[in-house]
Amino acid sequence: MRKRTFDIIMILLIAILLVALNQFDLLEKSAKFMFIPILAFYFLGQFAEKSF
C-alpha cells in the first residue's frame, strides 16, 4: 500500500468518525476526547511509514 493511499484512508476514517459523533450529539459532551482517535491514527501512520 502506498503512503498516499494510507494517508487518504486514515483521513477519511477520522472524518467519518467525527461526523458520526456529531450526528449522535456526542461531540459536544466529549469534545476533549475527539483527538484520541486522531492521535492513535497518527502514531499508527508513523509506524506504518517505517514499515513501508
Order of alpha helices (4+ residues) and beta strands (2+ residues): alpha-alpha
